[in-house]
Amino acid sequence: MTRRSKVNLRKQVVQLAKKHGTPLFLISKSRLLEQVKKFKTCFPRVTPYYAAKANSHQFILETFVKEGLSFDVASISEIDRMLKLGVPPERLIFANTIKRIEALKFAARNKVNLMTFDTEYELIKIAKYASNAKVVLRIKVPNVGSIVELSIKFGAELADALSLLIKAKQLNLKPVGLSFHVGSQCLNIENYFDALEAASIIFKDAKLKQLPMEILDIGGGFPIRHFDNEKDPFLAMAPKIQREIDRLFNSDVRVIAEPGRSLVGPACVLVMSVIGKSIRSNKHWYYLDDGVYGSLSGIVYDHCKYEYKVFRHGYQQITTLAGPTCDGFDIISISENLPELDFGDLVYIENIGAYSWVTTTNFNGIPPARVIGIP
């Protein structure tokens, strides 16, 4: 974001907070489209399937539908929403490797046939309830250095990959490819290199067995920056990953991805107000009107660290920020350098679009932040 854009954002934050009150969760349409353009520019060969779980607000989904994106969905509800928004079933991938029987039936009825699996048990279930499925095997790959590790819970062992693809064919399903996920907010490019190398070996072995391997799904995990003094890690990593894809996979292999954070993360801003203050253990505490049970849930579920911005200037002190609930767990940060704040002062956070508002609760009867779409 340019200096001029940041000045304009600060003005918007003040104006919208004055008009609507706080907390506010702002979603910028122009930033959403900017992130899509950046992804497609950096990955010209990769078709993005937006991971709806990252942020499923209607404003975001409608923006991406109008842009012609495909979608990664994980439940009946997500499939239903996308179909009702006019997304053709062939632009959906049912990428939850553990699917309810009801969800498989629903997907089959609505011709959502592309789906992932990582166990023989799941294959048998798919064969019984979604017999026309095109299945993509999710393999277990290194998640070293990623903020959220997913290989603990998901992915077939590499040694079992070929036998599982053969089993899919024996069950009269259509094994069409491989998928992997290197972990969320992945800053270690070696994870991608190792995963692509492993996938290319399995592709070659599968083709020798006459299996129609057509799709490589490189998952998500693409990182964003959370602090102004950081360089954009995606811009550094993406071209290298693209070159490795081109080196290892022929042009007839269709490459897709499931970006979530990288598309919505930089497009959203959370605006809060100071509603209480105290000095505890010789340190300033400021209580804000949103917290870890609200839009800052990513601190817990996504291990996120954010940059907290204010409008006041002056001597900065080590400060604790806490949320509005009656739970002692609702502490946002214990070591922020901030000037002294007063009641009603605004605190805002950029780059908070992913895994934040979408996991809010109504704990203590406190409603989630009001969402406002902005140009």
C-alpha positions in Angstrom: 0.0 0.0 0.0 1.4 3.4 -1.0 1.8 6.3 1.4 -1.1 8.1 -0.2 -3.3 5.0 0.2 -2.4 4.8 3.9 -3.3 8.4 4.4 -6.7 7.8 2.7 -7.2 4.7 4.7 -6.7 6.6 8.0 -9.2 9.2 6.9 -11.7 6.5 6.0 -11.2 4.8 9.4 -12.0 8.1 11.2 -15.0 8.9 9.1 -16.6 5.5 9.2 -16.0 5.1 12.9 -17.6 8.5 13.5 -20.6 7.5 11.3 -21.2 3.9 12.4 -19.4 3.5 15.7 -17.1 0.6 16.5 -16.0 -2.1 16.2 -16.0 -2.1 12.4 -14.7 -4.7 10.0 -13.9 -3.0 6.7 -13.6 -5.0 3.4 -12.1 -3.2 0.4 -13.4 -4.4 -2.9 -10.4 -2.8 -4.8 -8.0 -4.6 -2.5 -9.7 -7.9 -3.1 -9.4 -7.5 -6.9 -5.8 -6.3 -6.5 -4.9 -9.5 -4.6 -6.6 -11.6 -7.3 -4.7 -9.8 -10.0 -1.4 -10.2 -8.1 -2.0 -14.0 -7.7 -2.8 -14.5 -11.4 0.2 -12.4 -12.5 2.6 -14.3 -10.2 1.0 -17.7 -11.1 0.0 -17.5 -14.7 -0.4 -21.2 -15.0 -2.4 -21.7 -11.8 -6.2 -21.4 -11.5 -7.2 -20.1 -8.1 -10.0 -21.8 -6.2 -10.7 -19.4 -3.4 -10.9 -21.2 0.0 -14.3 -19.9 1.2 -13.4 -20.8 4.8 -10.8 -18.0 5.0 -13.6 -15.4 5.0 -17.1 -16.3 3.7 -18.7 -12.9 4.1 -21.3 -12.3 1.3 -19.5 -9.1 0.1 -16.3 -11.1 -0.5 -18.0 -14.1 -2.2 -20.1 -11.9 -4.5 -16.9 -9.9 -5.5 -15.1 -13.1 -6.3 -18.0 -14.7 -8.2 -18.3 -11.6 -10.4 -14.6 -11.9 -11.0 -15.1 -15.4 -12.3 -13.2 -17.3 -9.6 -13.5 -20.9 -8.7 -14.0 -22.0 -5.1 -12.7 -24.5 -2.6 -15.7 -25.7 -0.5 -15.8 -27.9 2.5 -19.5 -28.5 3.6 -23.1 -28.6 2.4 -23.5 -25.0 3.5 -20.5 -23.7 1.5 -21.5 -25.7 -1.6 -25.1 -24.5 -1.4 -24.1 -20.8 -1.0 -21.8 -21.0 -4.0 -24.4 -22.7 -6.2 -27.0 -20.1 -5.2 -24.5 -17.4 -6.1 -24.5 -18.9 -9.6 -21.1 -20.7 -9.5 -21.3 -23.7 -11.9 -20.6 -27.0 -10.0 -17.6 -27.7 -12.2 -15.9 -24.6 -10.7 -16.1 -26.1 -7.2 -13.7 -28.5 -5.5 -15.0 -30.3 -2.4 -11.6 -30.2 -0.7 -12.5 -31.5 2.8 -10.9 -34.9 3.1 -13.4 -36.0 5.8 -16.9 -35.6 4.3 -20.2 -36.3 5.9 -22.4 -38.9 4.1 -25.1 -36.2 3.8 -22.6 -33.9 2.2 -21.4 -36.5 -0.3 -25.0 -37.1 -1.3 -25.7 -33.4 -1.6 -22.6 -32.9 -3.8 -23.5 -35.8 -6.0 -27.1 -34.5 -6.5 -25.7 -31.1 -7.5 -22.9 -32.5 -9.8 -20.1 -31.2 -7.6 -17.9 -34.1 -8.7 -14.3 -33.0 -8.0 -13.2 -33.8 -4.5 -10.2 -34.8 -2.4 -9.5 -37.8 -0.2 -6.5 -39.1 1.8 -7.6 -42.5 3.1 -9.1 -45.8 1.8 -12.0 -45.4 4.2 -12.9 -42.1 2.5 -12.6 -43.7 -0.9 -15.1 -46.4 0.0 -17.5 -43.7 1.3 -17.2 -41.6 -1.9 -17.7 -44.7 -4.1 -20.9 -45.5 -2.3 -22.5 -42.1 -2.1 -20.8 -40.1 -5.0 -20.0 -42.7 -7.5 -19.4 -40.2 -10.4 -16.7 -38.4 -8.4 -13.3 -37.3 -9.8 -11.0 -37.8 -6.9 -7.8 -36.0 -6.0 -5.4 -37.6 -3.5 -4.1 -35.3 -0.9 -0.6 -36.3 0.1 1.3 -35.5 3.3 4.1 -33.0 2.7 6.5 -31.1 5.0 5.0 -28.1 6.9 8.3 -27.0 8.5 8.2 -23.3 9.3 4.5 -22.7 8.5 2.5 -20.9 11.2 -0.3 -23.4 11.1 0.8 -27.0 10.5 -1.8 -29.2 8.7 0.2 -32.4 7.9 -0.5 -33.7 11.4 -4.2 -34.1 10.6 -4.3 -34.5 6.8 -2.5 -36.2 3.9 -1.7 -39.7 2.9 1.8 -41.1 3.3 3.8 -40.8 0.1 4.5 -44.6 0.2 0.7 -45.3 0.1 -0.1 -42.8 -2.7 0.0 -45.1 -5.7 -1.9 -47.9 -4.1 -4.6 -45.5 -3.1 -4.9 -44.1 -6.6 -5.2 -47.7 -7.9 -7.8 -48.4 -5.3 -9.8 -45.5 -6.5 -9.8 -46.9 -10.0 -10.8 -50.3 -8.8 -13.8 -48.7 -7.1 -14.9 -47.2 -10.4 -14.0 -43.7 -9.4 -11.9 -41.4 -11.5 -8.5 -40.7 -9.9 -7.4 -37.5 -11.7 -4.7 -36.0 -9.6 -2.9 -35.0 -6.5 -3.2 -32.2 -3.9 -1.0 -31.0 -1.0 -0.9 -28.3 1.5 2.4 -26.9 2.9 0.8 -25.3 6.0 -0.8 -22.0 6.5 1.2 -18.7 6.2 4.1 -20.8 4.9 7.3 -18.8 4.9 9.6 -21.7 4.0 9.7 -22.1 0.2 11.4 -25.5 0.6 8.1 -26.9 1.6 6.7 -26.2 -1.8 9.9 -27.5 -3.6 9.7 -30.8 -1.6 6.0 -31.2 -2.2 6.3 -30.5 -5.9 9.2 -33.0 -6.2 7.2 -35.7 -4.4 4.1 -35.1 -6.4 6.0 -35.3 -9.7 7.4 -38.7 -8.8 3.9 -40.0 -8.0 2.5 -38.5 -11.2 5.1 -40.4 -13.3 4.5 -43.7 -11.4 0.7 -43.3 -11.8 0.9 -42.7 -15.5 2.9 -45.9 -15.9 -0.1 -47.6 -14.3 -2.4 -45.9 -16.9 -4.0 -43.6 -14.4 -5.4 -40.4 -15.9 -3.4 -37.9 -13.9 -4.7 -34.5 -15.0 -4.7 -32.1 -12.0 -2.1 -30.9 -9.6 -3.6 -28.9 -6.7 -0.9 -27.0 -4.9 -3.2 -26.0 -2.0 -2.9 -22.8 -0.1 -0.7 -21.5 2.6 0.6 -18.6 0.5 1.9 -15.9 3.0 1.0 -12.3 3.4 2.8 -9.5 5.4 1.2 -8.3 8.6 3.6 -5.5 9.4 4.5 -2.4 7.5 8.3 -3.0 7.8 8.0 -6.4 6.2 8.5 -7.2 2.5 5.7 -9.0 0.8 6.8 -12.7 1.0 4.4 -13.8 -1.7 6.1 -11.7 -4.4 9.4 -13.3 -3.5 8.2 -16.9 -3.4 5.6 -17.2 -6.2 7.9 -16.9 -9.3 10.3 -19.5 -7.9 7.3 -21.9 -7.2 6.0 -21.2 -10.8 9.4 -22.1 -12.3 9.5 -25.3 -10.3 6.0 -26.3 -11.5 7.0 -25.7 -15.1 10.2 -27.7 -14.6 8.5 -30.8 -13.1 5.1 -30.9 -14.8 4.2 -31.0 -18.5 1.9 -28.3 -19.9 -1.0 -30.8 -20.2 -1.2 -31.0 -16.4 -3.9 -28.6 -15.1 -2.6 -26.7 -12.0 -4.9 -25.3 -9.4 -4.5 -23.8 -6.0 -6.7 -23.0 -2.9 -5.6 -19.5 -1.8 -7.5 -18.0 1.1 -5.4 -15.7 3.2 -3.4 -14.4 0.2 -6.6 -13.1 -1.4 -8.5 -11.7 1.5 -5.9 -11.1 4.2 -4.7 -7.7 2.9 -8.2 -6.5 1.9 -9.7 -6.0 5.4 -9.2 -3.6 8.3 -10.5 -3.9 11.9 -11.4 -0.6 13.7 -11.8 -0.6 17.5 -12.2 1.9 20.3 -10.8 2.1 23.8 -13.7 1.4 26.2 -11.7 1.0 29.4 -8.2 1.6 30.8 -6.2 0.8 34.0 -2.7 0.4 35.3 -2.0 -3.2 36.4 1.5 -4.3 37.6 2.8 -0.9 36.7 1.7 -1.2 33.0 -1.0 0.5 31.1 -3.9 -1.7 30.1 -6.4 -0.7 27.4 -9.7 -2.5 27.0 -11.0 -2.5 23.4 -14.5 -3.2 22.1 -13.3 -6.3 20.1 -11.2 -9.2 21.2 -10.2 -12.8 20.8 -13.9 -13.9 21.0 -14.5 -11.6 18.0 -12.5 -10.5 15.0 -9.2 -11.1 16.8 -10.0 -14.8 17.0 -7.1 -15.4 14.6 -4.7 -14.8 17.6 -6.0 -18.1 19.0 -7.0 -20.2 16.0 -4.5 -18.9 13.4 -1.5 -17.9 15.7 -1.6 -14.4 14.1 0.4 -11.4 15.2 -1.0 -8.0 14.1 0.3 -4.4 14.0 -1.9 -2.1 16.2 -2.1 1.4 14.9 -3.4 4.5 16.7 -3.8 8.2 15.9 -2.2 9.6 19.0 1.5 10.5 19.2 4.0 10.8 22.0 6.1 8.7 24.3 5.5 5.0 23.8 5.2 2.6 26.7 4.9 -1.2 26.8 1.2 -1.7 26.9 -1.4 -4.5 27.3 -4.4 -4.6 25.0 -7.5 -6.7 26.1 -10.9 -7.5 24.7 -14.3 -6.5 26.1 -15.5 -9.8 27.6 -15.5 -11.0 31.2 -13.1 -13.8 30.4 -9.4 -13.5 31.5 -8.4 -15.3 28.4 -9.6 -12.4 26.3 -6.2 -10.7 26.2 -5.1 -9.4 22.8 -1.4 -8.6 23.4 0.8 -8.0 26.5 3.6 -6.1 24.9 2.6 -3.4 22.5 4.6 -0.1 22.3 1.9 2.6 22.3 1.5 6.2 23.4 -1.0 6.8 26.2 -4.6 6.4 25.0 -7.9 7.8 26.2 -11.5 6.6 26.2 -12.8 6.6 22.6 -9.4 6.6 20.9 -9.3 4.4 17.8 -7.1 1.4 17.4 -7.0 -0.3 14.0 -5.4 -3.3 12.3 -4.7 -3.9 8.6 -4.2 -7.2 6.9 -6.8 -9.0 9.1 -9.1 -10.4 6.4 -8.4 -14.1 6.9 -9.6 -16.4 9.7 -10.8 -13.4 11.8 -14.4 -12.1 11.4 -15.4 -15.5 10.1 -14.8 -17.3 13.4 -16.4 -14.7 15.7 -18.8 -15.6 18.5 -21.4 -13.8 20.6 -19.8 -14.7 23.9 -21.1 -12.6 26.7 -23.8 -11.4 24.4 -21.3 -9.1 22.7 -22.1 -9.0 18.9 -19.4 -9.2 16.3 -18.0 -6.2 14.5 -20.2 -4.5 12.0 -19.0 -5.4 8.5 -18.9 -2.6 5.9 -17.9 -3.0 2.3 -15.8 -0.1 0.9 -14.6 0.6 -2.7 
